Structures are given as structure tokens and as C-alpha cells.
């Protein structure tokens, strides 16, 4: 899956799952409660694990549900099959609604500012039409919950490809890029027939940590100060199917209540400690990079309080959301805590 996303582990998933498989055998259960794009969840499922995925935001849950639970194309009886559902998505006419007004280059934001250039006017109107049609279809009861998620999953993936951004949705580019001029398209999804029993839930690690019952837990917490709820507000709005007040120049949805303690230097260490106190799984694996808010020595000291720690390292190209961001190679670490 091509996905512009901070901390996307797609290119590291083979290494991560390889290290985990040296410790717990295929067929075991593992939780990925901060799943993001669900790339590691899917890689674990492909390796034969039963996966419980979760996230505090709605759009990662949509991705995880689609990638883990749809092991084959759903029936889509309302259309007569998945291929026809896909053709329906492609044929929905544009509507000049919320996305056109707030995020299109010909829009007129409610707060009176100049148009926001997240999308071309034509793509923004296509997104509005598709959002409205999916919402109406779900409300009619004509599609299942999983089919509903698959339609939103397709819309989010397709939207991400034509968004006029440099890497996150914190702001938009000054002029429409080549990608943004392309018409939004919908490609067929690939369904994975993985062997495990999977589940997906919505909620924060603070809400779920104490109730996780699994042989191992894989944690991939935010490691920079950038809050995902703000930087991916448009994808969250697609997943939540609502029309929040678009605040400020960037048009962010209200995100403060979804802020993660892992993004703040002052609270990240405490967040690690609190999470580890709540987890009962015998093995905890943690992805964290050298750019993290918690310094390597501090994190190691915290982890040593909870078990025997092994560190695996891999060099990785740094993700750059814009030209001002650091470039070069980044050291990615996978900590294994074998709990006392």
C-alpha cells in the first residue's frame, strides 16, 4: 500500500516480523494496539499470527478492519459483487459540499479565509459525492459493517494519492501539484487469506492495555512531537463521515482531545511506563527511532524496570514530510522486553 504517513512501517515490516518470529512461533496471538496503517498487523497475519489491531483514530481502524478481516472480497449483495461495488464508486457524480467548500481550490471556507488547496475543485467535489453516497448506503442497511469499511478504506487510499500535500495534512502546498491535478481513481483491493483469527477495535492504548490478552504485544507509539490527529485530520474526517468545523488556515478538525502523551517530551517517558505497567503479555516489542522524544538511555532505563531487554537495530531512510525536514539515514530500533 502506497501511503504518505509518518512512521509508516511498510518497508520495515519484514524485519520487524522476522525478529518477532525468532521469539514467538507462528500461530501465537499478538496485539498491535497502535496500528497506524496496519502494515505490521497485516505482515504478522501473513506470517501466521492471530492479530488484534487497535488505534486511537478512526481511519487506522478502517484500514486494519479492511486488511485483516476481509480475507476475500465481500459479497456486496447490494451491487451483485465487489467488482460492481467498485464500479459504483467510480461512477458517483460530484457534489459541491463540505470538502469542496473547505478543502478545494475553488472553495469558500466558513471562516472566511482564502480557499485551501488540499484538493483540486473537481476532486473535492468527487470526494463529497462519494462520501454522501457511502453514508446514505450505510444508513439504508444495504451493506454490512465490513463492506462499509472497505468502501471508506478505498476512499481514504485514493484520496491520499491525489492530496496536495508534502507528507502530512498539517497544511497544503502553495500550488496544485502534478498528483493533485490527476483525477481521483479507485483501484481493486487485494484480499489476503491469512490463517489467524483477527479482531480490530477503536480506542487508545490507555483504554485497552490492561485488557489485552495475547502472547505478545507490538507497540509502535508516536515518536515525534507531531500529533497524528492533527496531521491527518482529513483522513480522520473521511473515516468519521462527519463535517467538523475546519479551524484556522489549515482547516484542522478539533484534535486536542485525541492528543497522544507520547508526542510530548514532558510526558512520553511516563506514557511508556504507564503502558508497560498495564500490559500483562510476557513479550513486548517496541518500535522506536533515534529521533524519539525519549532518549535511548532513558527508554532503556524504563524498559529494564519491566524485564530483560534485547535491542535490534536497522538503518532506515528518514521520512521527510517537506523540504525543511531532516534528510538522511535514521537508526530504527526494535526493543524486545521479556517481562519479569
SEZADREN-151071 format. One record per residue: x, y, z of N, C-alpha, C, CB in turn. Coordinates in pm, whole numbers, padded with zeros to 5 digits, always signed. Atoms other than C-alpha are relative to their C-alpha. Glycine has a CB too. Layout:
N
XYZXYZXYZXYZ
...
This chain:
340
+00085-00119+00000+00000+00000+00000+00088+00124+00000-00096+00001+00122
-00072-00126+00002+00147+00336-00100-00076+00100+00086+00016+00053-00146
+00074-00082-00096+00061+00567+00189+00097+00101+00059-00066-00087+00111
-00084-00103-00060+00215+00900+00286-00039+00014+00146-00016+00137-00075
+00037+00009-00141+00226+00854+00662+00124+00000+00087-00084-00127+00026
-00110-00006-00095+00462+00947+00944+00016-00134+00071-00023+00113+00103
-00024+00125-00073+00624+00635+01085-00055-00123-00067-00058+00010+00136
+00051+00116+00073+00483+00405+00818+00105-00111+00002-00037+00038-00147
-00095+00110-00018+00644+00065+00884-00002-00100-00116-00030-00072+00129
+00010+00095+00111+00571-00094+00546+00137-00054-00040-00068+00065-00121
-00132+00043+00046+00939-00103+00447+00079-00071+00110+00078+00119-00050
-00069+00066-00112+01041-00231+00792-00074-00123+00050+00019+00098+00114
+00086+00104-00057+00763-00484+00845+00065-00139-00010-00135-00001-00071
-00064+00132+00014+00961-00784+00711+00106-00020+00109+00064-00015-00140
-00102+00008-00106+01248-00707+00951-00065-00015+00138+00090+00125-00002
+00067+00005-00131+01013-00646+01247-00060-00138+00025-00110+00108+00008
+00065+00130-00017+00813-00964+01192+00105-00112+00008-00098-00028-00116
-00107+00099-00007+01135-01159+01133+00058-00011+00140+00110+00034-00098
-00053+00001-00138+01268-01058+01475-00101-00057+00098+00041+00142+00043
+00104+00053-00090+00937-01130+01645-00012-00152-00015-00137+00068-00030
+00017+00144+00024+00920-01475+01484+00114-00082+00060-00009-00028-00150
-00108+00073-00068+01254-01565+01646-00036-00028+00146+00130+00079-00008
+00035+00010-00142+01080-01532+01983-00130-00076+00021-00012+00139+00060
+00129+00069-00018+00719-01643+01945-00037-00067-00132-00113+00100+00045
+00026+00076+00123+00609-01910+01696-00128+00044-00072-00009-00149+00033
+00123-00024+00077+00355-01870+01419-00114-00078+00064+00018-00042-00149
+00114+00060-00066+00008-01950+01545-00029+00065+00135+00022-00148+00018
+00021-00071-00125+00057-01739+01857-00087+00124-00024+00135+00041+00064
+00080-00122+00010-00152-01432+01932+00085+00122+00033-00123-00006+00093
-00075-00123-00024-00016-01079+01917-00092+00120-00020+00124+00009-00094
+00081-00123+00010-00170-00736+01969+00085+00112-00057-00057+00040+00139
-00064-00118+00060-00083-00427+01766-00092+00119+00031+00023-00017-00158
+00100-00097-00044-00271-00161+01966+00024+00145-00044-00008-00003+00147
-00024-00134+00057-00117+00142+01789+00032-00023-00147+00118+00079+00077
-00027+00068+00126-00156+00002+01440+00025+00092-00119-00114-00089-00033
-00026-00090+00113-00143+00312+01212-00057-00052-00131+00150+00022-00016
+00049+00048+00129-00166+00195+00851-00030-00149+00001+00101+00030-00109
+00023+00144-00016-00189-00166+00977+00097-00082-00086-00144-00036-00037
-00094+00075+00082+00112-00265+00766+00067-00112+00080+00106+00095-00058
-00061+00105-00082+00275-00455+01054-00106-00102+00041+00067+00061+00126
+00109+00093-00031-00061-00604+01154-00017-00100-00112-00133+00076+00025
+00019+00089+00115-00101-00744+00804+00119-00093-00016-00021+00083-00128
-00118+00085+00013+00259-00871+00792+00000-00110+00105+00129+00084+00012
+00011+00101-00105+00204-01050+01124-00105-00104-00036-00035+00065+00135
+00105+00093+00042-00118-01201+00993+00049-00091-00112-00125+00077-00045
-00055+00080+00110+00061-01317+00677+00099-00104+00051+00068+00091-00103
-00098+00092-00058+00324-01481+00898-00065-00108+00086+00102+00077+00082
+00070+00106-00070+00057-01690+01069-00045+00032+00140+00083-00117+00005
+00044-00038-00134-00023-01495+01385-00147+00042-00001+00088+00115+00054
+00133-00058-00020-00367-01413+01518+00019+00139+00057-00089-00090+00095
-00033-00139-00031-00369-01035+01539-00123+00076+00053+00054+00070-00126
+00097-00097-00048-00567-00789+01748+00057+00138-00026-00033-00021+00152
-00047-00134+00035-00525-00443+01598-00092+00106+00061+00007+00018-00154
+00079-00109-00057-00638-00114+01751+00071+00132-00028-00023-00020+00153
-00060-00132+00011-00581+00258+01723-00095+00101+00062+00030+00036-00149
+00081-00106-00060-00699+00579+01886-00080+00076-00105+00089+00096+00077
+00068-00072+00107-00802+00724+01549-00084-00096-00083+00101+00073-00090
+00096+00084+00074-01082+00602+01325+00057-00051-00132-00127+00078-00027
-00042+00048+00132-00902+00585+00990+00097-00116+00005+00062+00113-00077
-00079+00123-00008-00634+00337+01102-00085-00124+00029+00106+00015+00108
+00089+00112-00028-00915+00119+01235-00070-00046-00128-00105+00038+00108
+00059+00035+00130-01082+00133+00893+00100-00082-00082-00041+00129-00078
-00103+00073+00074-00753+00023+00733+00019-00141+00058+00134+00077+00001
-00026+00130-00064-00695-00256+00987-00117-00096-00023+00024+00019+00151
+00117+00086+00021-01050-00388+00957-00001-00054-00143-00131+00078+00029
+00002+00042+00141-01021-00397+00578+00112-00098-00031+00012+00122-00091
-00116+00081+00035-00675-00551+00569+00005-00133+00074+00127+00077+00027
-00004+00124-00078-00725-00813+00842-00125-00084-00012+00024+00033+00144
+00127+00075-00009-01092-00907+00839-00058-00037-00134-00100+00080+00076
+00051+00033+00135-01168-00902+00465+00098-00097-00065-00019+00130-00089
-00094+00100+00054-00992-01228+00375-00032-00036-00144-00002-00125+00087
+00039+00014+00140-01178-01239+00047-00099+00111-00032-00063-00142-00028
+00091-00107+00038-01394-01000-00149-00139-00026+00058-00008+00013-00154
+00134+00019-00055-01721-00950+00042-00106-00011-00110-00035+00117+00093
+00104+00028+00100-02048-01040-00131-00053+00126-00067-00116-00074+00065
+00059-00124+00052-02169-00680-00174-00129-00031-00078+00101+00075-00091
+00126+00040+00065-02520-00816-00246-00076+00120-00055-00089-00074+00100
+00071-00120+00047-02647-00461-00288+00037+00035-00144+00030+00120+00092
-00046-00031+00136-02446-00441-00610+00012-00123-00088+00133+00070+00006
-00023+00121+00078-02409-00805-00712+00146-00037-00010-00057+00016-00137
-00141+00039-00004-02042-00839-00618+00093+00118+00021+00037-00071-00128
-00098-00104-00030-01725-00650-00530+00034+00084-00123+00126-00062+00057
-00038-00075+00121-01636-00557-00888-00105+00106-00034+00018-00097-00121
+00107-00097+00030-01974-00388-00932-00002+00112+00105-00138-00071-00006
-00009-00105-00103-01933-00206-00599+00110+00098-00036+00026-00062+00140
-00111-00086+00040-01601-00075-00726-00042+00091-00117+00123-00085-00039
+00049-00081+00113-01763+00040-01050-00097+00108+00047-00068-00089-00105
+00092-00099-00058-02031+00214-00843+00078+00118+00058-00088-00065+00111
-00084-00107-00055-01761+00409-00655+00051+00092-00111+00119-00061+00079
-00058-00076+00110-01608+00514-00984-00102+00087-00073+00065-00094-00098
+00102-00068+00080-01939+00633-01127-00077+00108+00074-00096-00100-00052
+00078-00096-00080-02069+00853-00844+00029+00142-00047+00033-00015+00152
-00022-00137+00050-02120+01210-00970+00048+00094+00111-00127+00053-00062
-00049-00098-00100-01957+01510-00797-00114+00079+00064+00100+00097-00066
+00093-00087-00072-02137+01723-00540+00083+00110+00068-00085-00082+00106
-00077-00108-00065-02021+02063-00416-00046+00015+00144-00018+00135-00078
+00038+00001-00141-02035+02003-00040+00114+00044+00090-00046-00138+00041
-00095-00038-00105-01812+02017+00268+00145+00002-00049-00012-00094+00118
-00139+00006+00048-01485+01907+00105+00026+00106-00108+00033-00140-00054
-00015-00102+00105-01541+02133-00196+00015+00138+00064-00122-00002-00098
+00001-00132-00063-01611+02429+00032+00125+00024+00086-00125+00016+00086
-00106-00022-00099-01342+02376+00298+00140-00035-00051-00029-00082+00123
-00132+00052+00035-01059+02194+00118+00033+00006-00149+00012-00141+00047
-00024-00007+00143-01093+02254-00257+00055+00135-00043-00127-00029-00075
-00066-00124+00040-00902+02517-00451-00096+00104-00056+00105-00030-00103
+00101-00098+00039-01227+02683-00561-00104+00018+00111-00069-00043-00130
+00095-00003-00111-01390+02664-00219-00013+00137+00065+00039-00100+00103
+00019-00124-00077-01507+02928+00025-00016-00041+00147-00126+00082-00051
+00005+00046-00139-01416+02821+00381-00091+00085+00089+00140-00002+00059
+00097-00067-00087-01667+02906+00651+00063+00109+00084-00067-00102+00090
-00063-00103-00083-01410+03108+00847+00047+00121-00081+00118-00059+00076
-00026-00117+00082-01369+03347+00555+00138+00009-00062-00022+00119+00081
-00134-00006+00056-01011+03267+00462-00003-00036-00149+00095-00094+00077
-00010+00036+00140-00888+03209+00109-00015-00152-00016+00136+00048-00059
+00016+00146+00020-00951+02866-00048+00123-00077+00045-00028-00030-00147
-00110+00090-00038-00744+02584+00094+00026-00093-00117-00035-00081+00131
-00037+00076+00120-00554+02394-00172+00036-00145+00030+00116+00068-00070
-00027+00141-00026-00571+02041-00035-00035-00086-00123-00079-00049+00123
+00046+00079+00115-00752+01923-00350-00039+00095-00112-00119-00091+00040
+00060-00074+00110-00847+02039-00694-00150+00007+00023+00033-00066-00137
+00145-00015-00019-01207+02158-00713-00074-00125-00046-00052+00123-00076
+00069+00118+00054-01306+01857-00925+00016-00120+00092+00052-00034-00140
-00018+00113-00092-01152+01604-00686-00075+00022+00131+00149-00022+00028
+00073-00028-00125-01300+01776-00380-00149-00030-00018+00020+00147+00043
+00142+00027+00025-01645+01755-00539-00026-00150-00017-00047+00076-00126
+00014+00146+00011-01589+01387-00629-00001-00063+00140+00115-00061-00085
-00006+00054-00137-01494+01316-00266-00133+00027+00071+00118+00063+00079
+00129-00032-00062-01811+01495-00149-00109-00096-00048-00041+00145-00029
+00104+00088+00054-02030+01291-00382+00014-00142+00053+00006-00002-00151
-00024+00137-00045-01870+00963-00278-00028-00013+00150+00146-00043-00030
+00030+00002-00145-01884+01046+00095-00150-00008+00025+00058+00124+00069
+00146-00005-00020-02253+01127+00073-00065-00132-00042-00061+00116-00079
+00060+00124+00050-02330+00814-00129+00031-00118+00092+00050-00031-00141
-00035+00108-00093-02140+00580+00106-00081+00013+00128+00151+00001+00031
+00074-00024-00124-02306+00740+00407-00147-00039-00015+00010+00148+00040
+00141+00035+00023-02654+00702+00256-00017-00151-00013-00053+00070-00128
+00008+00145+00019-02585+00342+00158+00010-00071+00134+00112-00049-00095
-00016+00063-00132-02468+00252+00509-00125+00021+00085+00124+00057+00072
+00120-00028-00080-02768+00421+00669-00120-00082-00047-00034+00149-00007
+00112+00078+00054-03002+00224+00441+00004-00144+00046+00000+00005-00152
-00013+00138-00044-02869-00103+00583+00029-00096-00114-00124-00042+00072
-00019+00086+00118-02789-00235+00235+00138-00066-00003-00019+00081-00127
-00134+00058-00003-02424-00312+00319+00038-00036+00143+00105+00098-00061
-00046+00042-00133-02250-00486+00607+00101+00100+00055+00061-00143-00005
-00100-00087-00062-02015-00315+00852+00135-00013-00070+00015-00033+00150
-00129+00020+00068-01715-00473+00678-00002+00060-00140+00034-00150-00007
+00010-00061+00133-01838-00367+00334+00008+00152+00009-00132-00043-00068
-00007-00144-00024-01886-00015+00469+00146+00043+00021-00086+00039+00122
-00141-00032-00024-01527-00017+00596+00082-00008-00128+00059-00094+00106
-00075+00016+00124-01396-00140+00261-00020+00119-00093-00040-00128-00071
+00025-00117+00085-01563+00147+00075+00075+00122+00054-00153+00030-00008
-00074-00113-00059-01416+00401+00320+00150-00020-00015-00036+00017+00148
-00143+00032+00018-01077+00225+00302+00043+00040-00142+00025-00154+00024
-00033-00036+00139-01079+00267-00078+00001+00151-00018-00101-00063-00098
+00007-00145+00013-01184+00631-00049+00121+00067+00065-00130+00054+00063
-00116-00059-00070-00907+00710+00203+00128-00022-00080+00014-00059+00142
-00121+00029+00078-00637+00537-00004+00005+00086-00127+00005-00149-00038
+00004-00077+00126-00749+00710-00324+00017+00149+00027-00132-00025-00074
-00014-00141-00037-00778+01050-00154+00145+00034+00033-00090+00032+00120
-00139-00024-00040-00428+01019-00010+00093+00014-00121+00048-00113+00090
-00085-00006+00120-00285+00973-00359-00009+00134-00073-00038-00111-00094
+00017-00124+00079-00427+01298-00502-00003+00124+00089-00128-00008-00083
-00003-00115-00091-00399+01519-00193+00120+00089-00031+00005-00047+00148
-00104-00097+00033-00195+01835-00248+00082+00034+00125-00062+00128-00060
-00076-00014-00124+00038+01783+00048+00142-00052-00024-00068-00077+00118
-00137+00048+00013+00405+01715+00107+00023-00126+00081+00097+00107+00044
-00020+00120-00080+00355+01430+00352-00102-00015+00111+00137+00001+00058
+00106+00002-00100+00103+01524+00619-00106+00103-00041+00057+00030+00144
+00108-00094+00031-00222+01722+00623+00002+00121+00094-00135-00071+00009
-00010-00117-00085-00092+01987+00860-00023+00128-00078+00135+00004+00068
+00025-00113+00088-00102+02225+00564+00011-00052-00144+00102+00118+00027
+00002+00041+00141-00123+02218+00184+00109+00075-00076-00139+00027-00064
-00099-00067+00084+00117+02310-00094-00057+00130-00057+00046-00093-00115
+00044-00132+00048+00104+02664-00233-00069-00007-00135+00117+00094-00007
+00061+00019+00131+00016+02543-00581-00034-00147-00018+00093+00049-00114
+00038+00139+00021-00158+02230-00702+00114-00077-00067-00128-00009-00084
-00108+00083+00053+00099+01957-00764-00052-00083-00118+00057-00092+00110
+00038+00088+00111+00102+01716-01057-00098-00107+00046+00125-00065-00063
+00091+00103-00053-00059+01447-00841-00139+00057+00027+00057-00060+00129
+00129-00060-00035-00331+01685-00727-00084+00031-00123+00021+00127+00081
+00075-00026+00124-00425+01760-01088-00060-00128-00059+00090+00066-00103
+00054+00127+00050-00486+01390-01153-00138-00024+00060+00095-00118+00035
+00134+00033-00051-00846+01273-01122+00009-00116+00098-00097-00036-00118
+00001+00108-00098-00918+01054-00821-00045-00130-00068-00094+00035+00120
+00030+00130+00061-00923+00686-00919-00012-00106+00110+00109-00041-00103
+00021+00108-00097-01020+00363-00746+00049-00132-00060-00149-00011+00040
-00059+00126+00045-00808+00050-00787-00057-00115+00081+00155+00004+00011
+00050+00115-00076-00919-00301-00688+00089-00029+00121-00008-00126-00090
-00076+00036-00119-00816-00407-00339+00047-00144-00012-00085+00018+00127
-00050+00138-00005-00608-00719-00279-00039-00058+00135+00156-00006-00022
+00048+00061-00124-00759-00952-00021+00095-00114+00040-00145-00052-00016
-00098+00096-00051-00531-01165+00200-00071-00112+00078+00103+00071+00090
+00060+00115-00069-00645-01514+00303+00097-00045+00109-00030-00118-00100
-00094+00034-00108-00446-01517+00628-00063-00101+00095+00043+00128+00078
+00055+00113-00075-00482-01814+00867-00055+00032+00140+00105-00101+00014
+00035-00024-00139-00531-01649+01209-00141+00053+00021+00096+00096+00059
+00127-00064-00038-00834-01522+01396+00032+00142+00045-00073-00082+00115
-00037-00139-00024-00814-01145+01392-00118+00080+00056+00051+00064-00130
+00103-00092-00048-01001-00864+01563+00056+00142-00007-00047-00036+00145
-00039-00140+00012-00997-00485+01536-00091+00083+00089-00007+00049-00149
+00079-00085-00088-01108-00227+01792+00050+00144-00007+00006-00053+00147
-00033-00142-00005-01112+00151+01824+00025+00041+00144-00113+00086-00062
-00025-00048-00135-00951+00308+02129+00147+00024+00024-00054-00097+00101
-00138-00034-00032-00636+00440+02289+00069-00115+00071+00006+00126+00086
-00077+00101-00074-00359+00227+02435-00034+00008+00149+00152+00020-00022
+00035-00015-00141-00456+00371+02773-00131-00073+00033-00012+00149+00037
+00128+00067-00022-00805+00228+02730+00012-00152-00009-00102+00049-00100
-00001+00143+00031-00703-00117+02605+00114-00079+00063+00007-00017-00147
-00120+00073-00042-00364-00202+02756-00030-00107+00104+00102+00097+00054
+00023+00096-00109-00496-00371+03070-00089-00117-00041-00062+00071+00117
+00091+00107+00041-00748-00583+02878+00057-00087-00113-00133+00059-00045
-00060+00078+00109-00511-00717+02610+00039-00139+00052+00124+00073-00059
-00033+00137-00034-00489-01095+02630+00066-00063-00122-00128-00081+00045
-00073+00049+00116-00217-01211+02390+00135-00052+00044+00016+00112-00107
-00133+00054-00030+00113-01396+02378+00107+00109-00008+00035-00114-00095
-00097-00110+00014+00289-01074+02277-00074+00127-00042+00110-00036-00105
+00054-00130+00042+00227-00705+02216+00108+00072-00080-00046+00086+00125
-00092-00083+00079+00386-00492+01946-00046+00145+00013+00003-00046-00152
+00034-00142-00017+00393-00118+02027+00076+00085-00101+00030+00046+00144
-00062-00094+00094+00458+00147+01765-00051+00140+00031-00032-00039-00150
+00053-00130-00044+00400+00474+01953+00054+00114-00086+00034+00025+00147
-00056-00119+00066+00440+00821+01800+00133+00033+00066-00098+00121+00009
-00129-00033-00061+00798+00933+01848+00042+00144-00023+00106-00092-00054
-00031-00142+00018+00795+01295+01730-00111+00083+00066+00016+00037-00152
+00098-00089-00062+00603+01600+01854-00126+00017-00084+00062+00135+00026
+00116-00021+00087+00364+01589+01560-00113-00096+00034+00041-00019-00147
+00117+00077-00039+00020+01473+01667-00070-00054-00126-00098+00086+00084
+00063+00062+00116-00141+01228+01425-00142+00052-00021-00002-00151+00016
+00140-00045+00013-00494+01352+01499-00007+00132-00076-00066+00016+00138
-00001-00125+00074-00400+01696+01367+00060-00013-00138+00076+00104+00077
-00070+00010+00128-00164+01598+01091-00071-00088-00103+00138-00054+00023
+00078+00083+00094-00411+01350+00939-00148+00029+00016+00028-00151+00023
+00139-00036-00030-00732+01541+01011-00095-00031-00115-00009+00147+00033
+00089+00026+00113-00869+01497+00659-00034-00148-00011+00064+00049-00131
+00029+00144+00005-00833+01118+00665-00092-00040+00115+00132-00081+00006
+00087+00029-00113-00995+01114+01008-00145+00044-00030+00053+00070+00128
+00134-00047+00036-01288+01318+00875-00066-00095-00101+00007+00144-00059
+00055+00099+00093-01330+01070+00588-00049-00123+00077+00105-00041-00105
+00036+00120-00075-01335+00782+00837-00120+00024+00090+00118-00048+00083
+00110-00028-00092-01572+00952+01081-00126+00046-00072+00041+00106+00101
+00115-00039+00083-01802+01068+00798-00077+00118+00059-00094-00118-00017
+00066-00116-00058-01871+01397+00972+00047+00128-00070+00028+00008+00151
-00038-00129+00058-01830+01766+00893+00036+00095+00113-00116+00059-00088
-00039-00085-00113-01640+01927+01182+00035+00141-00045+00120-00062+00074
-00045-00137+00030-01558+02297+01200+00146-00007-00043-00019+00096+00124
-00138-00002+00050-01244+02345+00988+00069+00123+00058+00004+00000-00157
-00058-00109-00077-01025+02555+01216+00126+00058-00064+00033-00047+00139
-00124-00067+00039-00762+02811+01121+00030-00008-00149+00114-00058+00075
-00039+00003+00141-00571+02839+00796+00007-00141-00055+00135+00068-00018
-00014+00137+00047-00506+02465+00777-00130-00078-00003+00097-00072+00084
+00130+00068+00001-00870+02370+00837-00004-00126+00085-00036-00036-00140
-00005+00120-00083-00785+02116+01109-00130-00020+00078+00118+00008+00097
+00111+00032-00086-01067+01939+01285+00048+00011+00146-00057-00143-00031
-00045-00004-00140-01064+01976+01667+00065-00133+00036-00120+00031+00095
-00075+00124-00022-00799+01724+01767+00059-00011+00140+00110-00011-00102
-00072-00003-00127-00677+01824+02113-00040-00116+00093-00026+00132+00070
+00042+00109-00089-00885+01558+02293+00060-00134-00043-00154-00011+00002
-00062+00124+00048-00710+01294+02080+00153+00007+00005-00046-00030-00143
-00146-00016-00008-00359+01419+02156+00063-00115+00076+00036+00134+00066
-00071+00111-00063-00109+01150+02249+00110+00050+00091+00058-00094-00106
-00107-00036-00092+00117+01179+02554+00137-00039-00055-00022-00067+00135
-00128+00044+00056+00387+01000+02352+00064+00109-00088-00020-00127-00082
-00054-00106+00087+00428+01316+02138+00065+00113+00078-00111+00056-00086
-00056-00109-00080+00532+01539+02427+00124-00047+00077-00106+00054+00099
-00123+00036-00071+00884+01532+02566-00026-00016+00149+00108+00105-00023
+00023+00001-00145+00748+01602+02916-00079-00122+00048-00072+00126+00040
+00088+00109-00044+00507+01308+02918+00028-00134-00067-00142+00038-00024
-00020+00125+00076+00642+01045+02675+00056-00112+00088+00095+00025-00118
-00057+00103-00087+00852+00863+02935-00104-00060+00094+00115+00057+00080
+00107+00049-00089+00559+00843+03175-00100-00085-00076-00072+00119+00068
+00094+00077+00081+00338+00716+02892+00054-00141-00024-00026+00071-00134
-00060+00133+00017+00582+00430+02826-00017-00082+00129+00150+00012-00037
+00004+00071-00127+00596+00340+03193-00144-00044+00034+00056+00089+00112
+00140+00033-00031+00218+00353+03239-00051-00114-00088-00089+00124-00019
+00045+00105+00091+00160+00135+02931+00059-00135+00041+00040+00033-00146
-00064+00126-00038+00411-00128+03041-00054-00054+00132+00151+00018+00009
+00060+00045-00126+00259-00138+03387-00132-00072-00024-00022+00119+00095
+00132+00057+00026-00078-00225+03235+00004-00128-00082-00086+00102-00070
-00005+00116+00088+00036-00488+02986+00039-00125+00079+00101+00024-00114
-00029+00126-00069+00034-00850+03105+00065-00103-00092-00127-00058+00058
-00060+00095+00094+00171-01018+02790+00146-00025+00038-00010+00053-00145
-00139+00031-00040+00505-01199+02852+00106+00064-00091+00019-00148+00001
-00095-00061+00092+00668-01039+02547-00057+00132-00054+00034-00097-00117
+00041-00129+00056+00651-00673+02443+00110+00045-00095-00024+00107+00113
-00093-00051+00101+00816-00546+02124-00036+00146-00026-00006-00085-00133
+00024-00144+00015+00856-00171+02075+00085+00055-00114+00031+00076+00131
-00072-00072+00105+00949+00019+01758+00023+00143+00047-00079-00003-00135
-00030-00138-00038+01125+00346+01831+00127+00042-00073+00016+00015+00156
-00116-00044+00077+01372+00557+01636+00089+00092+00083-00045+00071-00128
-00094-00087-00070+01673+00765+01736-00051+00143+00010+00135-00001-00069
+00059-00134-00006+01461+01078+01674-00108+00013+00107-00060+00036-00135
+00111+00003-00094+01219+00981+01950+00010+00103+00112-00011-00135+00059
+00005-00096-00111+01110+01217+02227+00072-00053+00124-00145+00034+00034
-00069+00061-00114+01255+00972+02481+00137-00046-00046-00083-00119+00060
-00137+00036+00037+01633+00941+02462+00023-00149+00024+00103+00084+00080
-00028+00144-00009+01775+00592+02417+00030-00045+00143+00117-00035-00090
-00039+00041-00136+01928+00583+02768-00120+00002+00094+00110+00092+00054
+00118-00010-00087+01606+00698+02934-00098-00114-00029-00071+00136-00020
+00094+00106+00036+01393+00449+02740+00051-00135+00050-00022-00005-00152
-00057+00127-00045+01630+00163+02820-00015-00015+00151+00148-00010-00040
+00016+00005-00146+01618+00253+03189-00143-00035+00039+00041+00135+00064
+00142+00031-00026+01238+00243+03182-00027-00147-00028-00093+00089-00085
+00030+00137+00040+01224-00088+02997+00066-00101+00092+00045-00024-00144
-00070+00092-00090+01481-00250+03228-00075-00023+00130+00140+00053+00030
+00081+00018-00122+01237-00198+03515-00107-00106-00017-00065+00132+00040
+00111+00092+00025+00993-00435+03348+00044-00137-00051-00095+00060-00098
-00043+00131+00047+01207-00718+03212+00137+00003-00064-00100-00055-00097
-00127+00012+00072+01506-00842+03020-00015+00064-00138+00044-00150-00012
+00015-00078+00123+01567-00611+02724+00105-00042-00103+00011+00151+00029
-00088+00025+00114+01715-00701+02385-00030+00105-00105-00020-00146-00057
+00019-00106+00099+01772-00435+02121+00047-00047-00138+00075+00128+00041
-00035+00026+00139+01769-00490+01745+00001+00135-00073-00101-00101-00068
-00011-00129+00069+01876-00207+01513+00006-00018-00151+00125+00075+00049
-00003+00002+00146+01833-00128+01146+00004+00143-00053-00123-00077-00057
-00004-00132+00063+01928+00172+00934-00114+00013-00098+00135+00024-00071
+00124-00019+00076+01635+00325+00754+00000+00142-00054-00126-00026+00090
+00009-00135+00056+01575+00621+00521-00100+00083+00079-00041-00006-00149
+00085-00089-00078+01431+00911+00717-00120+00046-00083+00080+00122+00050
+00120-00050+00068+01071+01006+00625+00002+00153+00002-00130-00055+00066
-00001-00146+00009+01054+01366+00502-00138+00047-00046+00112+00051-00097
+00133-00049+00036+00713+01536+00505+00008+00130-00080-00084+00021+00125
-00019-00120+00079+00858+01852+00347+00150+00025-00016-00071+00122+00066
-00141-00026+00029+01185+02002+00222+00078+00052+00120+00010+00099-00112
-00066-00051-00119+01257+02154+00564+00037-00112+00098-00089+00101+00069
-00025+00109-00092+01259+01817+00736+00140-00058-00021-00106-00110-00018
-00132+00062+00009+01584+01636+00811+00000-00107-00108+00041-00060+00134
-00013+00108+00094+01712+01402+00547+00114-00092+00043+00025+00054-00143
-00109+00091-00031+01946+01106+00554-00050-00130+00060+00097+00065+00094
+00029+00132-00055+01960+00774+00734-00036+00011+00148+00121-00094-00019
+00051+00001-00137+01779+00704+01059+00022-00140+00058-00151+00040+00005
-00016+00129-00066+01852+00429+01312-00132-00038+00065+00114+00004+00105
+00126+00050-00055+01537+00233+01383+00031-00113+00098-00097-00049-00113
-00025+00104-00101+01530+00021+01698-00127-00079+00028+00055+00062+00130
+00109+00086-00047+01313-00274+01793+00043-00057+00135-00033-00115-00105
-00029+00048-00136+01317-00335+02168-00087-00122+00029-00025+00113+00105
+00076+00116-00048+01215-00674+02300+00011-00005+00152+00052-00135-00065
+00004+00009-00146+01109-00678+02664-00062-00133+00037-00080+00120+00062
+00052+00127-00054+01077-01025+02812-00033+00025+00146+00103-00120-00017
+00041-00053-00131+00876-00933+03118+00030-00095+00114-00148+00031-00002
-00029+00077-00121+00968-01044+03468-00126-00067+00048+00060+00090+00111
